[in-house]
Amino acid sequence: MNIQESIKQFLGFFQKSHDAGLIIFDEQKDFQIIEKEILNSGFSFSKNFDDLVENIESSKKTYIFLKDELDNKLYEFISQYSTGQINIYDGYKNIPINPNYERGGFLILINFNNLQQIEEKSYSLLSVCGLTWRNKL
């Protein structure tokens, strides 16, 4: 099975998931194939944390590309996603966000090397995500 077919199959299983999904890739060329399939499945790209919050609040299917360090705010968001209510502190008050699992979805794309760095240095991303796809073992 090629990457394109495998990602389509993964996205089929992922529909209406109550967890953040994780897609791990090894090479840039794989990322381009994966991103194309994700976009074709109706996901929109969240370019920053504010975009992510807006897309989840709007019940959209969205994805992020983690290419830098994982900060505490994003880690808390990811770890609370499956609970049905995310509480984000904006500096003044807690803001509750209620994901719509029927219409929305949340995927995290990450390069394998970056995942290893995050897992070693800061947070266990693997422990707070649900369905996970990786193109190589």
N, C-alpha and C positions, 0 to 999 in steps of 0.2 A: 504494500500500500504506500503510495507516495504522500508527501507532506500535505498537499492540498486536500486529498481525500481524507486523510487522518484528522486534519483540523475540522473539516466539515462534520465528520462523525463526532468529534469531541463537542463541537458547538451544539449538535443535536442532543447530546446527553446533558449539556449544560443548561438548556432552556429551563427557566423557572427555578433555577437553583437558589437556595437560601444562603449560599456561601459565596465569597469572592473566589473566582476561578484564577488559576495560575497557569500561564503558558511560558515554558522555558525553551529557549532556542540557543543554538550554538553559533551560527554564522549569520552575517548580515543578509545574505541572499535568502536564507530561511525566513528571516523577519519580514522581508518584503512579501513573500508568498502568504505568510500567516496574516499579516495586516490586511492584505487584499481580501482574504476570505472573511475576516472579522468585519470589515467594512461592508462587504456584500451581504452579511447576515444582519445588517441593520444597526451595528454598533457605531457610536461616534467617539472620537478621540477627545479625551480630557487633557488639555495641555498643562493644567496646573491644578492645585488643590481647590480653588474656587470653582473652576469648571466642573470638577468632579462632584462637588457638593450640589451645584446647580443641576447637573444631569441626573443625579440620584433623586433629588427633590422633584424633578420633572418626570420621574418614572421612565427615564430613557435607559437603553442599553448603552453602556459606556466602557471604555478601557483606558488604562494608563500604561505608559512605557516607563518602567523604572530603570534609569540609567545612572543614577547617582546614589548617594547614601539614602537610606530610609529614615526619615525624621520621625520623631515621636508622634506628632499630630497625625500623619498619614498612617502610621502603624496602629494607632488607637482607632482610627476610622476603619481600617481593614479588619481589625480584631472584633469590632462591634457590629460589623455589617450583618452577620448571620443572626444577630439577636432580635432583629426587627425594629430596633430603635438605636440610632447613633446619637450620642451627645457630644457636640463640638463646643468647646469653650472659645469664644471670640475675643477674650480679653476683658469682657464685661459681664457676660452671662453665658449659661449653657444654652445651646440651640439644638433642639431635638430634630432629627431627620428620620423619617420612616420610609425605608425602601419599599418599593412596590415590586415584589418578586414575580408577579404575574406578567407585568409589562416590561420591567426593567431587568438589568443584569450588570454585573461588575467583573471585569477581567483585568488581570495584571500581566503584562508582558515583560519579561526580563531575560537578559543574557545569562547563560549559565555561570560565567566567571563573576559577574556582578552579584548573582545570587549567593555564590560561595563567600564573597567578601562580606555581604550583609549578614549572612548566617554566622560567620566567624567573629565579626566586629561588634554587631549590635543586637539585632532582633532575629528571632526565628520566624521568618516569613512562612516557611512550610507548615508550621504548626497552626497558623491562623487562616489558611486558605483551604478551600474545599477541593473540588475536582482539579486535578493537575495534569497537564499534558507536557510531554517532552519528546523531542524528535529523535534523540539518541540516548542510549543507555551507557 
